[in-house]
Amino acid sequence: MISGEVGIRKPASEIYELGARAVGLEPAACVFVDDLAVNLKPAAALGMATVHHVDADQTIAELERLLSVRLR
C-alpha cells in the first residue's frame, strides 16, 4: 500500500486497516514491521502483532517466532 496513492499516511490508523483489507485479513491476523516505533502503536491498537525493525537478523527471527515458519 502506497500512502501517496490512498492519501493516508502512517501513523493514521486507517492506513493499517486498508492494508489488512487489501490482503483479505482482519488486523488481528497481520504482522506489521516498521523501523519507526511511533508507527507500531496504531497497528498494535488494531490488534496487529508488531515488529520494530532494527536489523535484518532480529526482524527475521521475530517473524519466524510470530509466524511459526522458517524464513532462512
mmCIF file as Biopython writes it, N, C-alpha, C and O atoms, coordinates in Angstrom:
data_model
#
loop_
_atom_site.group_PDB
_atom_site.id
_atom_site.type_symbol
_atom_site.label_atom_id
_atom_site.label_alt_id
_atom_site.label_comp_id
_atom_site.label_asym_id
_atom_site.label_entity_id
_atom_site.label_seq_id
_atom_site.pdbx_PDB_ins_code
_atom_site.Cartn_x
_atom_site.Cartn_y
_atom_site.Cartn_z
_atom_site.occupancy
_atom_site.B_iso_or_equiv
_atom_site.auth_seq_id
_atom_site.auth_asym_id
_atom_site.pdbx_PDB_model_num
ATOM 1   N N  . MET A ? 1  ? 0.848  -1.157  0.000  1.0 0.0 1  A 1 
ATOM 2   C CA . MET A ? 1  ? 0.000  0.000   0.000  1.0 0.0 1  A 1 
ATOM 3   C C  . MET A ? 1  ? 0.901  1.228   0.000  1.0 0.0 1  A 1 
ATOM 4   O O  . MET A ? 1  ? 1.768  1.363   0.863  1.0 0.0 1  A 1 
ATOM 5   N N  . ILE A ? 2  ? 0.705  2.109   -0.946 1.0 0.0 2  A 1 
ATOM 6   C CA . ILE A ? 2  ? 1.499  3.328   -1.051 1.0 0.0 2  A 1 
ATOM 7   C C  . ILE A ? 2  ? 0.654  4.490   -0.558 1.0 0.0 2  A 1 
ATOM 8   O O  . ILE A ? 2  ? -0.399 4.792   -1.118 1.0 0.0 2  A 1 
ATOM 9   N N  . SER A ? 3  ? 1.132  5.136   0.500  1.0 0.0 3  A 1 
ATOM 10  C CA . SER A ? 3  ? 0.345  6.189   1.139  1.0 0.0 3  A 1 
ATOM 11  C C  . SER A ? 3  ? -0.036 7.308   0.170  1.0 0.0 3  A 1 
ATOM 12  O O  . SER A ? 3  ? -1.142 7.842   0.253  1.0 0.0 3  A 1 
ATOM 13  N N  . GLY A ? 4  ? 0.852  7.665   -0.734 1.0 0.0 4  A 1 
ATOM 14  C CA . GLY A ? 4  ? 0.548  8.716   -1.696 1.0 0.0 4  A 1 
ATOM 15  C C  . GLY A ? 4  ? -0.605 8.361   -2.618 1.0 0.0 4  A 1 
ATOM 16  O O  . GLY A ? 4  ? -1.311 9.247   -3.100 1.0 0.0 4  A 1 
ATOM 17  N N  . GLU A ? 5  ? -0.802 7.076   -2.866 1.0 0.0 5  A 1 
ATOM 18  C CA . GLU A ? 5  ? -1.889 6.638   -3.740 1.0 0.0 5  A 1 
ATOM 19  C C  . GLU A ? 5  ? -3.236 6.650   -3.036 1.0 0.0 5  A 1 
ATOM 20  O O  . GLU A ? 5  ? -4.264 6.895   -3.668 1.0 0.0 5  A 1 
ATOM 21  N N  . VAL A ? 6  ? -3.239 6.388   -1.730 1.0 0.0 6  A 1 
ATOM 22  C CA . VAL A ? 6  ? -4.504 6.337   -0.997 1.0 0.0 6  A 1 
ATOM 23  C C  . VAL A ? 6  ? -4.765 7.612   -0.205 1.0 0.0 6  A 1 
ATOM 24  O O  . VAL A ? 6  ? -5.858 7.792   0.332  1.0 0.0 6  A 1 
ATOM 25  N N  . GLY A ? 7  ? -3.773 8.499   -0.124 1.0 0.0 7  A 1 
ATOM 26  C CA . GLY A ? 7  ? -3.948 9.773   0.556  1.0 0.0 7  A 1 
ATOM 27  C C  . GLY A ? 7  ? -3.974 9.686   2.071  1.0 0.0 7  A 1 
ATOM 28  O O  . GLY A ? 7  ? -4.502 10.577  2.737  1.0 0.0 7  A 1 
ATOM 29  N N  . ILE A ? 8  ? -3.404 8.612   2.622  1.0 0.0 8  A 1 
ATOM 30  C CA . ILE A ? 8  ? -3.344 8.420   4.072  1.0 0.0 8  A 1 
ATOM 31  C C  . ILE A ? 8  ? -1.924 7.988   4.413  1.0 0.0 8  A 1 
ATOM 32  O O  . ILE A ? 8  ? -1.342 7.142   3.735  1.0 0.0 8  A 1 
ATOM 33  N N  . ARG A ? 9  ? -1.372 8.580   5.476  1.0 0.0 9  A 1 
ATOM 34  C CA . ARG A ? 9  ? -0.002 8.246   5.873  1.0 0.0 9  A 1 
ATOM 35  C C  . ARG A ? 9  ? 0.024  7.660   7.272  1.0 0.0 9  A 1 
ATOM 36  O O  . ARG A ? 9  ? -0.844 7.938   8.099  1.0 0.0 9  A 1 
ATOM 37  N N  . LYS A ? 10 ? 1.041  6.842   7.520  1.0 0.0 10 A 1 
ATOM 38  C CA . LYS A ? 10 ? 1.289  6.375   8.878  1.0 0.0 10 A 1 
ATOM 39  C C  . LYS A ? 10 ? 1.626  7.592   9.726  1.0 0.0 10 A 1 
ATOM 40  O O  . LYS A ? 10 ? 2.297  8.495   9.228  1.0 0.0 10 A 1 
ATOM 41  N N  . PRO A ? 11 ? 1.215  7.660   10.921 1.0 0.0 11 A 1 
ATOM 42  C CA . PRO A ? 11 ? 0.616  6.627   11.744 1.0 0.0 11 A 1 
ATOM 43  C C  . PRO A ? 11 ? -0.917 6.666   11.830 1.0 0.0 11 A 1 
ATOM 44  O O  . PRO A ? 11 ? -1.473 6.208   12.828 1.0 0.0 11 A 1 
ATOM 45  N N  . ALA A ? 12 ? -1.614 7.196   10.822 1.0 0.0 12 A 1 
ATOM 46  C CA . ALA A ? 12 ? -3.085 7.192   10.833 1.0 0.0 12 A 1 
ATOM 47  C C  . ALA A ? 12 ? -3.586 5.749   10.799 1.0 0.0 12 A 1 
ATOM 48  O O  . ALA A ? 12 ? -3.170 4.967   9.944  1.0 0.0 12 A 1 
ATOM 49  N N  . SER A ? 13 ? -4.464 5.400   11.711 1.0 0.0 13 A 1 
ATOM 50  C CA . SER A ? 13 ? -4.917 4.007   11.827 1.0 0.0 13 A 1 
ATOM 51  C C  . SER A ? 13 ? -5.585 3.499   10.555 1.0 0.0 13 A 1 
ATOM 52  O O  . SER A ? 13 ? -5.575 2.296   10.296 1.0 0.0 13 A 1 
ATOM 53  N N  . GLU A ? 14 ? -6.156 4.379   9.770  1.0 0.0 14 A 1 
ATOM 54  C CA . GLU A ? 14 ? -6.839 3.957   8.537  1.0 0.0 14 A 1 
ATOM 55  C C  . GLU A ? 14 ? -5.895 3.267   7.559  1.0 0.0 14 A 1 
ATOM 56  O O  . GLU A ? 14 ? -6.322 2.367   6.836  1.0 0.0 14 A 1 
ATOM 57  N N  . ILE A ? 15 ? -4.643 3.657   7.518  1.0 0.0 15 A 1 
ATOM 58  C CA . ILE A ? 15 ? -3.705 3.036   6.586  1.0 0.0 15 A 1 
ATOM 59  C C  . ILE A ? 15 ? -3.455 1.573   6.931  1.0 0.0 15 A 1 
ATOM 60  O O  . ILE A ? 15 ? -3.273 0.742   6.042  1.0 0.0 15 A 1 
ATOM 61  N N  . TYR A ? 16 ? -3.447 1.265   8.217  1.0 0.0 16 A 1 
ATOM 62  C CA . TYR A ? 16 ? -3.252 -0.121  8.660  1.0 0.0 16 A 1 
ATOM 63  C C  . TYR A ? 16 ? -4.491 -0.954  8.342  1.0 0.0 16 A 1 
ATOM 64  O O  . TYR A ? 16 ? -4.384 -2.106  7.920  1.0 0.0 16 A 1 
ATOM 65  N N  . GLU A ? 17 ? -5.662 -0.365  8.548  1.0 0.0 17 A 1 
ATOM 66  C CA . GLU A ? 17 ? -6.906 -1.059  8.225  1.0 0.0 17 A 1 
ATOM 67  C C  . GLU A ? 17 ? -6.992 -1.336  6.726  1.0 0.0 17 A 1 
ATOM 68  O O  . GLU A ? 17 ? -7.401 -2.422  6.316  1.0 0.0 17 A 1 
ATOM 69  N N  . LEU A ? 18 ? -6.609 -0.357  5.912  1.0 0.0 18 A 1 
ATOM 70  C CA . LEU A ? 18 ? -6.608 -0.551  4.456  1.0 0.0 18 A 1 
ATOM 71  C C  . LEU A ? 18 ? -5.641 -1.658  4.037  1.0 0.0 18 A 1 
ATOM 72  O O  . LEU A ? 18 ? -5.950 -2.464  3.159  1.0 0.0 18 A 1 
ATOM 73  N N  . GLY A ? 19 ? -4.483 -1.688  4.664  1.0 0.0 19 A 1 
ATOM 74  C CA . GLY A ? 19 ? -3.501 -2.724  4.350  1.0 0.0 19 A 1 
ATOM 75  C C  . GLY A ? 19 ? -4.024 -4.113  4.652  1.0 0.0 19 A 1 
ATOM 76  O O  . GLY A ? 19 ? -3.867 -5.034  3.851  1.0 0.0 19 A 1 
ATOM 77  N N  . ALA A ? 20 ? -4.648 -4.261  5.813  1.0 0.0 20 A 1 
ATOM 78  C CA . ALA A ? 20 ? -5.216 -5.564  6.183  1.0 0.0 20 A 1 
ATOM 79  C C  . ALA A ? 20 ? -6.308 -5.967  5.194  1.0 0.0 20 A 1 
ATOM 80  O O  . ALA A ? 20 ? -6.354 -7.107  4.732  1.0 0.0 20 A 1 
ATOM 81  N N  . ARG A ? 21 ? -7.173 -5.029  4.881  1.0 0.0 21 A 1 
ATOM 82  C CA . ARG A ? 21 ? -8.252 -5.305  3.934  1.0 0.0 21 A 1 
ATOM 83  C C  . ARG A ? 21 ? -7.703 -5.681  2.557  1.0 0.0 21 A 1 
ATOM 84  O O  . ARG A ? 21 ? -8.256 -6.545  1.877  1.0 0.0 21 A 1 
ATOM 85  N N  . ALA A ? 22 ? -6.613 -5.026  2.153  1.0 0.0 22 A 1 
ATOM 86  C CA . ALA A ? 22 ? -6.020 -5.283  0.833  1.0 0.0 22 A 1 
ATOM 87  C C  . ALA A ? 22 ? -5.526 -6.714  0.692  1.0 0.0 22 A 1 
ATOM 88  O O  . ALA A ? 22 ? -5.502 -7.258  -0.412 1.0 0.0 22 A 1 
ATOM 89  N N  . VAL A ? 23 ? -5.130 -7.330  1.808  1.0 0.0 23 A 1 
ATOM 90  C CA . VAL A ? 23 ? -4.671 -8.720  1.746  1.0 0.0 23 A 1 
ATOM 91  C C  . VAL A ? 23 ? -5.738 -9.690  2.236  1.0 0.0 23 A 1 
ATOM 92  O O  . VAL A ? 23 ? -5.482 -10.886 2.376  1.0 0.0 23 A 1 
ATOM 93  N N  . GLY A ? 24 ? -6.937 -9.170  2.497  1.0 0.0 24 A 1 
ATOM 94  C CA . GLY A ? 24 ? -8.065 -10.022 2.853  1.0 0.0 24 A 1 
ATOM 95  C C  . GLY A ? 24 ? -8.024 -10.578 4.264  1.0 0.0 24 A 1 
ATOM 96  O O  . GLY A ? 24 ? -8.554 -11.659 4.524  1.0 0.0 24 A 1 
ATOM 97  N N  . LEU A ? 25 ? -7.397 -9.847  5.179  1.0 0.0 25 A 1 
ATOM 98  C CA . LEU A ? 25 ? -7.284 -10.324 6.559  1.0 0.0 25 A 1 
ATOM 99  C C  . LEU A ? 25 ? -7.818 -9.288  7.543  1.0 0.0 25 A 1 
ATOM 100 O O  . LEU A ? 25 ? -7.870 -8.093  7.252  1.0 0.0 25 A 1 
ATOM 101 N N  . GLU A ? 26 ? -8.206 -9.776  8.699  1.0 0.0 26 A 1 
ATOM 102 C CA . GLU A ? 26 ? -8.511 -8.892  9.815  1.0 0.0 26 A 1 
ATOM 103 C C  . GLU A ? 26 ? -7.180 -8.403  10.380 1.0 0.0 26 A 1 
ATOM 104 O O  . GLU A ? 26 ? -6.187 -9.127  10.303 1.0 0.0 26 A 1 
ATOM 105 N N  . PRO A ? 27 ? -7.131 -7.205  10.940 1.0 0.0 27 A 1 
ATOM 106 C CA . PRO A ? 27 ? -5.884 -6.702  11.509 1.0 0.0 27 A 1 
ATOM 107 C C  . PRO A ? 27 ? -5.241 -7.668  12.509 1.0 0.0 27 A 1 
ATOM 108 O O  . PRO A ? 27 ? -4.015 -7.770  12.562 1.0 0.0 27 A 1 
ATOM 109 N N  . ALA A ? 28 ? -6.038 -8.368  13.290 1.0 0.0 28 A 1 
ATOM 110 C CA . ALA A ? 28 ? -5.501 -9.294  14.291 1.0 0.0 28 A 1 
ATOM 111 C C  . ALA A ? 28 ? -4.755 -10.472 13.673 1.0 0.0 28 A 1 
ATOM 112 O O  . ALA A ? 28 ? -4.026 -11.175 14.374 1.0 0.0 28 A 1 
ATOM 113 N N  . ALA A ? 29 ? -4.923 -10.696 12.382 1.0 0.0 29 A 1 
ATOM 114 C CA . ALA A ? 29 ? -4.229 -11.777 11.686 1.0 0.0 29 A 1 
ATOM 115 C C  . ALA A ? 29 ? -2.983 -11.281 10.961 1.0 0.0 29 A 1 
ATOM 116 O O  . ALA A ? 29 ? -2.363 -12.028 10.204 1.0 0.0 29 A 1 
ATOM 117 N N  . CYS A ? 30 ? -2.616 -10.017 11.192 1.0 0.0 30 A 1 
ATOM 118 C CA . CYS A ? 30 ? -1.494 -9.399  10.477 1.0 0.0 30 A 1 
ATOM 119 C C  . CYS A ? 30 ? -0.310 -9.122  11.396 1.0 0.0 30 A 1 
ATOM 120 O O  . CYS A ? 30 ? -0.454 -8.984  12.610 1.0 0.0 30 A 1 
ATOM 121 N N  . VAL A ? 31 ? 0.855  -9.046  10.780 1.0 0.0 31 A 1 
ATOM 122 C CA . VAL A ? 31 ? 2.069  -8.594  11.455 1.0 0.0 31 A 1 
ATOM 123 C C  . VAL A ? 31 ? 2.541  -7.349  10.718 1.0 0.0 31 A 1 
ATOM 124 O O  . VAL A ? 31 ? 2.665  -7.353  9.493  1.0 0.0 31 A 1 
ATOM 125 N N  . PHE A ? 32 ? 2.801  -6.284  11.470 1.0 0.0 32 A 1 
ATOM 126 C CA . PHE A ? 32 ? 3.279  -5.041  10.884 1.0 0.0 32 A 1 
ATOM 127 C C  . PHE A ? 32 ? 4.710  -4.813  11.324 1.0 0.0 32 A 1 
ATOM 128 O O  . PHE A ? 32 ? 5.018  -4.876  12.514 1.0 0.0 32 A 1 
ATOM 129 N N  . VAL A ? 33 ? 5.587  -4.547  10.366 1.0 0.0 33 A 1 
ATOM 130 C CA . VAL A ? 33 ? 7.014  -4.308  10.626 1.0 0.0 33 A 1 
ATOM 131 C C  . VAL A ? 33 ? 7.350  -2.885  10.208 1.0 0.0 33 A 1 
ATOM 132 O O  . VAL A ? 33 ? 6.992  -2.454  9.111  1.0 0.0 33 A 1 
ATOM 133 N N  . ASP A ? 34 ? 8.041  -2.152  11.083 1.0 0.0 34 A 1 
ATOM 134 C CA . ASP A ? 34 ? 8.460  -0.798  10.735 1.0 0.0 34 A 1 
ATOM 135 C C  . ASP A ? 34 ? 9.717  -0.463  11.522 1.0 0.0 34 A 1 
ATOM 136 O O  . ASP A ? 34 ? 9.946  -0.995  12.609 1.0 0.0 34 A 1 
ATOM 137 N N  . ASP A ? 35 ? 10.528 0.427   10.959 1.0 0.0 35 A 1 
ATOM 138 C CA . ASP A ? 35 ? 11.739 0.846   11.659 1.0 0.0 35 A 1 
ATOM 139 C C  . ASP A ? 35 ? 11.497 2.013   12.610 1.0 0.0 35 A 1 
ATOM 140 O O  . ASP A ? 35 ? 12.380 2.365   13.391 1.0 0.0 35 A 1 
ATOM 141 N N  . LEU A ? 36 ? 10.317 2.613   12.554 1.0 0.0 36 A 1 
ATOM 142 C CA . LEU A ? 36 ? 9.973  3.701   13.466 1.0 0.0 36 A 1 
ATOM 143 C C  . LEU A ? 36 ? 8.944  3.219   14.481 1.0 0.0 36 A 1 
ATOM 144 O O  . LEU A ? 36 ? 7.831  2.841   14.117 1.0 0.0 36 A 1 
ATOM 145 N N  . ALA A ? 37 ? 9.322  3.235   15.752 1.0 0.0 37 A 1 
ATOM 146 C CA . ALA A ? 37 ? 8.441  2.731   16.808 1.0 0.0 37 A 1 
ATOM 147 C C  . ALA A ? 37 ? 7.103  3.457   16.846 1.0 0.0 37 A 1 
ATOM 148 O O  . ALA A ? 37 ? 6.083  2.853   17.179 1.0 0.0 37 A 1 
ATOM 149 N N  . VAL A ? 38 ? 7.092  4.732   16.514 1.0 0.0 38 A 1 
ATOM 150 C CA . VAL A ? 38 ? 5.844  5.503   16.539 1.0 0.0 38 A 1 
ATOM 151 C C  . VAL A ? 38 ? 4.802  4.918   15.587 1.0 0.0 38 A 1 
ATOM 152 O O  . VAL A ? 38 ? 3.602  5.064   15.823 1.0 0.0 38 A 1 
ATOM 153 N N  . ASN A ? 39 ? 5.238  4.264   14.526 1.0 0.0 39 A 1 
ATOM 154 C CA . ASN A ? 39 ? 4.311  3.663   13.571 1.0 0.0 39 A 1 
ATOM 155 C C  . ASN A ? 39 ? 3.758  2.325   14.035 1.0 0.0 39 A 1 
ATOM 156 O O  . ASN A ? 39 ? 2.797  1.826   13.450 1.0 0.0 39 A 1 
ATOM 157 N N  . LEU A ? 40 ? 4.336  1.735   15.066 1.0 0.0 40 A 1 
ATOM 158 C CA . LEU A ? 40 ? 3.872  0.445   15.558 1.0 0.0 40 A 1 
ATOM 159 C C  . LEU A ? 40 ? 2.651  0.572   16.462 1.0 0.0 40 A 1 
ATOM 160 O O  . LEU A ? 40 ? 1.800  -0.316  16.491 1.0 0.0 40 A 1 
ATOM 161 N N  . LYS A ? 41 ? 2.566  1.670   17.193 1.0 0.0 41 A 1 
ATOM 162 C CA . LYS A ? 41 ? 1.490  1.827   18.180 1.0 0.0 41 A 1 
ATOM 163 C C  . LYS A ? 41 ? 0.091  1.742   17.580 1.0 0.0 41 A 1 
ATOM 164 O O  . LYS A ? 41 ? -0.741 1.019   18.127 1.0 0.0 41 A 1 
ATOM 165 N N  . PRO A ? 42 ? -0.214 2.438   16.491 1.0 0.0 42 A 1 
ATOM 166 C CA . PRO A ? 42 ? -1.564 2.326   15.920 1.0 0.0 42 A 1 
ATOM 167 C C  . PRO A ? 42 ? -1.866 0.920   15.401 1.0 0.0 42 A 1 
ATOM 168 O O  . PRO A ? 42 ? -3.000 0.453   15.509 1.0 0.0 42 A 1 
ATOM 169 N N  . ALA A ? 43 ? -0.877 0.251   14.845 1.0 0.0 43 A 1 
ATOM 170 C CA . ALA A ? 43 ? -1.077 -1.122  14.371 1.0 0.0 43 A 1 
ATOM 171 C C  . ALA A ? 43 ? -1.397 -2.043  15.541 1.0 0.0 43 A 1 
ATOM 172 O O  . ALA A ? 43 ? -2.303 -2.872  15.453 1.0 0.0 43 A 1 
ATOM 173 N N  . ALA A ? 44 ? -0.665 -1.903  16.622 1.0 0.0 44 A 1 
ATOM 174 C CA . ALA A ? 44 ? -0.912 -2.718  17.811 1.0 0.0 44 A 1 
ATOM 175 C C  . ALA A ? 44 ? -2.297 -2.435  18.386 1.0 0.0 44 A 1 
ATOM 176 O O  . ALA A ? 44 ? -2.973 -3.349  18.859 1.0 0.0 44 A 1 
ATOM 177 N N  . ALA A ? 45 ? -2.717 -1.183  18.348 1.0 0.0 45 A 1 
ATOM 178 C CA . ALA A ? 45 ? -4.040 -0.819  18.865 1.0 0.0 45 A 1 
ATOM 179 C C  . ALA A ? 45 ? -5.159 -1.489  18.076 1.0 0.0 45 A 1 
ATOM 180 O O  . ALA A ? 45 ? -6.244 -1.714  18.612 1.0 0.0 45 A 1 
ATOM 181 N N  . LEU A ? 46 ? -4.906 -1.811  16.808 1.0 0.0 46 A 1 
ATOM 182 C CA . LEU A ? 46 ? -5.884 -2.524  15.975 1.0 0.0 46 A 1 
ATOM 183 C C  . LEU A ? 46 ? -5.806 -4.035  16.167 1.0 0.0 46 A 1 
ATOM 184 O O  . LEU A ? 46 ? -6.622 -4.775  15.618 1.0 0.0 46 A 1 
ATOM 185 N N  . GLY A ? 47 ? -4.831 -4.494  16.941 1.0 0.0 47 A 1 
ATOM 186 C CA . GLY A ? 47 ? -4.682 -5.924  17.188 1.0 0.0 47 A 1 
ATOM 187 C C  . GLY A ? 47 ? -3.603 -6.600  16.382 1.0 0.0 47 A 1 
ATOM 188 O O  . GLY A ? 47 ? -3.423 -7.813  16.488 1.0 0.0 47 A 1 
ATOM 189 N N  . MET A ? 48 ? -2.873 -5.838  15.572 1.0 0.0 48 A 1 
ATOM 190 C CA . MET A ? 48 ? -1.786 -6.428  14.792 1.0 0.0 48 A 1 
ATOM 191 C C  . MET A ? 48 ? -0.604 -6.743  15.702 1.0 0.0 48 A 1 
ATOM 192 O O  . MET A ? 48 ? -0.327 -6.017  16.656 1.0 0.0 48 A 1 
ATOM 193 N N  . ALA A ? 49 ? 0.082  -7.832  15.391 1.0 0.0 49 A 1 
ATOM 194 C CA . ALA A ? 49 ? 1.379  -8.073  16.013 1.0 0.0 49 A 1 
ATOM 195 C C  . ALA A ? 49 ? 2.339  -7.082  15.366 1.0 0.0 49 A 1 
ATOM 196 O O  . ALA A ? 49 ? 2.194  -6.759  14.187 1.0 0.0 49 A 1 
ATOM 197 N N  . THR A ? 50 ? 3.308  -6.602  16.118 1.0 0.0 50 A 1 
ATOM 198 C CA . THR A ? 50 ? 4.241  -5.622  15.561 1.0 0.0 50 A 1 
ATOM 199 C C  . THR A ? 50 ? 5.676  -6.045  15.807 1.0 0.0 50 A 1 
ATOM 200 O O  . THR A ? 50 ? 5.991  -6.713  16.792 1.0 0.0 50 A 1 
ATOM 201 N N  . VAL A ? 51 ? 6.536  -5.637  14.887 1.0 0.0 51 A 1 
ATOM 202 C CA . VAL A ? 51 ? 7.971  -5.890  14.999 1.0 0.0 51 A 1 
ATOM 203 C C  . VAL A ? 51 ? 8.687  -4.577  14.707 1.0 0.0 51 A 1 
ATOM 204 O O  . VAL A ? 51 ? 8.503  -3.968  13.653 1.0 0.0 51 A 1 
ATOM 205 N N  . HIS A ? 52 ? 9.504  -4.159  15.661 1.0 0.0 52 A 1 
ATOM 206 C CA . HIS A ? 52 ? 10.318 -2.966  15.452 1.0 0.0 52 A 1 
ATOM 207 C C  . HIS A ? 52 ? 11.593 -3.412  14.740 1.0 0.0 52 A 1 
ATOM 208 O O  . HIS A ? 52 ? 12.432 -4.098  15.325 1.0 0.0 52 A 1 
ATOM 209 N N  . HIS A ? 53 ? 11.731 -3.021  13.483 1.0 0.0 53 A 1 
ATOM 210 C CA . HIS A ? 53 ? 12.886 -3.427  12.686 1.0 0.0 53 A 1 
ATOM 211 C C  . HIS A ? 53 ? 14.101 -2.602  13.079 1.0 0.0 53 A 1 
ATOM 212 O O  . HIS A ? 53 ? 14.113 -1.378  12.947 1.0 0.0 53 A 1 
ATOM 213 N N  . VAL A ? 54 ? 15.128 -3.301  13.568 1.0 0.0 54 A 1 
ATOM 214 C CA . VAL A ? 54 ? 16.398 -2.666  13.900 1.0 0.0 54 A 1 
ATOM 215 C C  . VAL A ? 54 ? 17.488 -3.218  12.993 1.0 0.0 54 A 1 
ATOM 216 O O  . VAL A ? 54 ? 18.308 -2.469  12.462 1.0 0.0 54 A 1 
ATOM 217 N N  . ASP A ? 55 ? 17.488 -4.525  12.823 1.0 0.0 55 A 1 
ATOM 218 C CA . ASP A ? 55 ? 18.400 -5.160  11.866 1.0 0.0 55 A 1 
ATOM 219 C C  . ASP A ? 55 ? 17.734 -6.403  11.312 1.0 0.0 55 A 1 
ATOM 220 O O  . ASP A ? 55 ? 16.813 -6.951  11.918 1.0 0.0 55 A 1 
ATOM 221 N N  . ALA A ? 56 ? 18.202 -6.840  10.169 1.0 0.0 56 A 1 
ATOM 222 C CA . ALA A ? 56 ? 17.544 -7.939  9.452  1.0 0.0 56 A 1 
ATOM 223 C C  . ALA A ? 56 ? 17.497 -9.224  10.258 1.0 0.0 56 A 1 
ATOM 224 O O  . ALA A ? 56 ? 16.458 -9.884  10.289 1.0 0.0 56 A 1 
ATOM 225 N N  . ASP A ? 57 ? 18.587 -9.600  10.909 1.0 0.0 57 A 1 
ATOM 226 C CA . ASP A ? 57 ? 18.598 -10.857 11.660 1.0 0.0 57 A 1 
ATOM 227 C C  . ASP A ? 57 ? 17.563 -10.859 12.774 1.0 0.0 57 A 1 
ATOM 228 O O  . ASP A ? 57 ? 16.864 -11.852 12.977 1.0 0.0 57 A 1 
ATOM 229 N N  . GLN A ? 58 ? 17.463 -9.748  13.496 1.0 0.0 58 A 1 
ATOM 230 C CA . GLN A ? 58 ? 16.496 -9.649  14.595 1.0 0.0 58 A 1 
ATOM 231 C C  . GLN A ? 58 ? 15.067 -9.684  14.047 1.0 0.0 58 A 1 
ATOM 232 O O  . GLN A ? 58 ? 14.200 -10.350 14.612 1.0 0.0 58 A 1 
ATOM 233 N N  . THR A ? 59 ? 14.827 -8.971  12.957 1.0 0.0 59 A 1 
ATOM 234 C CA . THR A ? 59 ? 13.485 -8.934  12.374 1.0 0.0 59 A 1 
ATOM 235 C C  . THR A ? 59 ? 13.078 -10.307 11.856 1.0 0.0 59 A 1 
ATOM 236 O O  . THR A ? 59 ? 11.950 -10.746 12.079 1.0 0.0 59 A 1 
ATOM 237 N N  . ILE A ? 60 ? 13.978 -10.977 11.174 1.0 0.0 60 A 1 
ATOM 238 C CA . ILE A ? 60 ? 13.683 -12.322 10.663 1.0 0.0 60 A 1 
ATOM 239 C C  . ILE A ? 60 ? 13.394 -13.274 11.807 1.0 0.0 60 A 1 
ATOM 240 O O  . ILE A ? 60 ? 12.439 -14.048 11.741 1.0 0.0 60 A 1 
ATOM 241 N N  . ALA A ? 61 ? 14.197 -13.230 12.845 1.0 0.0 61 A 1 
ATOM 242 C CA . ALA A ? 61 ? 13.983 -14.111 13.999 1.0 0.0 61 A 1 
ATOM 243 C C  . ALA A ? 61 ? 12.624 -13.857 14.636 1.0 0.0 61 A 1 
ATOM 244 O O  . ALA A ? 61 ? 11.928 -14.804 15.003 1.0 0.0 61 A 1 
ATOM 245 N N  . GLU A ? 62 ? 12.241 -12.603 14.771 1.0 0.0 62 A 1 
ATOM 246 C CA . GLU A ? 62 ? 10.944 -12.271 15.371 1.0 0.0 62 A 1 
ATOM 247 C C  . GLU A ? 62 ? 9.801  -12.712 14.473 1.0 0.0 62 A 1 
ATOM 248 O O  . GLU A ? 62 ? 8.790  -13.208 14.972 1.0 0.0 62 A 1 
ATOM 249 N N  . LEU A ? 63 ? 9.932  -12.547 13.171 1.0 0.0 63 A 1 
ATOM 250 C CA . LEU A ? 63 ? 8.898  -13.018 12.246 1.0 0.0 63 A 1 
ATOM 251 C C  . LEU A ? 63 ? 8.782  -14.538 12.274 1.0 0.0 63 A 1 
ATOM 252 O O  . LEU A ? 63 ? 7.676  -15.076 12.232 1.0 0.0 63 A 1 
ATOM 253 N N  . GLU A ? 64 ? 9.908  -15.228 12.343 1.0 0.0 64 A 1 
ATOM 254 C CA . GLU A ? 64 ? 9.872  -16.693 12.446 1.0 0.0 64 A 1 
ATOM 255 C C  . GLU A ? 64 ? 9.120  -17.122 13.702 1.0 0.0 64 A 1 
ATOM 256 O O  . GLU A ? 64 ? 8.335  -18.070 13.672 1.0 0.0 64 A 1 
ATOM 257 N N  . ARG A ? 65 ? 9.366  -16.417 14.805 1.0 0.0 65 A 1 
ATOM 258 C CA . ARG A ? 65 ? 8.688  -16.749 16.061 1.0 0.0 65 A 1 
ATOM 259 C C  . ARG A ? 65 ? 7.189  -16.478 15.954 1.0 0.0 65 A 1 
ATOM 260 O O  . ARG A ? 65 ? 6.377  -17.324 16.329 1.0 0.0 65 A 1 
ATOM 261 N N  . LEU A ? 66 ? 6.825  -15.313 15.449 1.0 0.0 66 A 1 
ATOM 262 C CA . LEU A ? 66 ? 5.418  -14.936 15.373 1.0 0.0 66 A 1 
ATOM 263 C C  . LEU A ? 66 ? 4.622  -15.797 14.396 1.0 0.0 66 A 1 
ATOM 264 O O  . LEU A ? 66 ? 3.467  -16.136 14.653 1.0 0.0 66 A 1 
ATOM 265 N N  . LEU A ? 67 ? 5.245  -16.144 13.284 1.0 0.0 67 A 1 
ATOM 266 C CA . LEU A ? 67 ? 4.538  -16.858 12.230 1.0 0.0 67 A 1 
ATOM 267 C C  . LEU A ? 67 ? 4.737  -18.367 12.264 1.0 0.0 67 A 1 
ATOM 268 O O  . LEU A ? 67 ? 4.096  -19.105 11.516 1.0 0.0 67 A 1 
ATOM 269 N N  . SER A ? 68 ? 5.629  -18.818 13.136 1.0 0.0 68 A 1 
ATOM 270 C CA . SER A ? 68 ? 5.933  -20.254 13.230 1.0 0.0 68 A 1 
ATOM 271 C C  . SER A ? 68 ? 6.350  -20.833 11.885 1.0 0.0 68 A 1 
ATOM 272 O O  . SER A ? 68 ? 5.922  -21.920 11.496 1.0 0.0 68 A 1 
ATOM 273 N N  . VAL A ? 69 ? 7.191  -20.085 11.187 1.0 0.0 69 A 1 
ATOM 274 C CA . VAL A ? 69 ? 7.746  -20.550 9.906  1.0 0.0 69 A 1 
ATOM 275 C C  . VAL A ? 69 ? 9.242  -20.261 9.881  1.0 0.0 69 A 1 
ATOM 276 O O  . VAL A ? 69 ? 9.733  -19.377 10.584 1.0 0.0 69 A 1 
ATOM 277 N N  . ARG A ? 70 ? 9.934  -21.002 9.081  1.0 0.0 70 A 1 
ATOM 278 C CA . ARG A ? 70 ? 11.357 -20.761 8.898  1.0 0.0 70 A 1 
ATOM 279 C C  . ARG A ? 70 ? 11.528 -19.879 7.671  1.0 0.0 70 A 1 
ATOM 280 O O  . ARG A ? 70 ? 11.025 -20.202 6.595  1.0 0.0 70 A 1 
ATOM 281 N N  . LEU A ? 71 ? 12.235 -18.769 7.828  1.0 0.0 71 A 1 
ATOM 282 C CA . LEU A ? 71 ? 12.400 -17.821 6.726  1.0 0.0 71 A 1 
ATOM 283 C C  . LEU A ? 71 ? 13.800 -17.814 6.139  1.0 0.0 71 A 1 
ATOM 284 O O  . LEU A ? 71 ? 14.051 -17.115 5.157  1.0 0.0 71 A 1 
ATOM 285 N N  . ARG A ? 72 ? 14.705 -18.568 6.715  1.0 0.0 72 A 1 
ATOM 286 C CA . ARG A ? 72 ? 16.080 -18.612 6.182  1.0 0.0 72 A 1 
ATOM 287 C C  . ARG A ? 72 ? 16.404 -19.984 5.666  1.0 0.0 72 A 1 
ATOM 288 O O  . ARG A ? 72 ? 17.511 -20.215 5.180  1.0 0.0 72 A 1 
#
